[in-house]
Amino acid sequence: MKVVLHGDLRRFGEALEVEAKTPKEALEKLGIPLEEAWLLAVDGRMVEPHEEVEGPLEVYPPIAGGGILEVLP
């Protein structure tokens, strides 16, 4: 599965290949704790860590400062 890291994750912007069926398995193989992944998505759809998916898997970190994402009008 192709894994693309976004935000301030250690290898920001890299597209990595890893043999995995679930996002959790992919992150474990890359040495990234699940707690560091705020959002996991495939084809613009949020996925669960234990859900079997085919990549590319997009991995986003928590919002900087731990704030709540606010949508402005």
C-alpha angles and dihedrals in degrees: 000000000000112000121197117196120209137186121010098339112135096261099036116189096010122132108212132185119223134165103243141127099202133040090241091055091047093051092047091053090050092049094243116137113234088235089067091060111081096173132021118192141173120192091350092306123116112240133196121245093245096042115115107237142162115231166270088104115195114208120196127186126226117285111276111266093017092266127151116262107248123201112212123206 
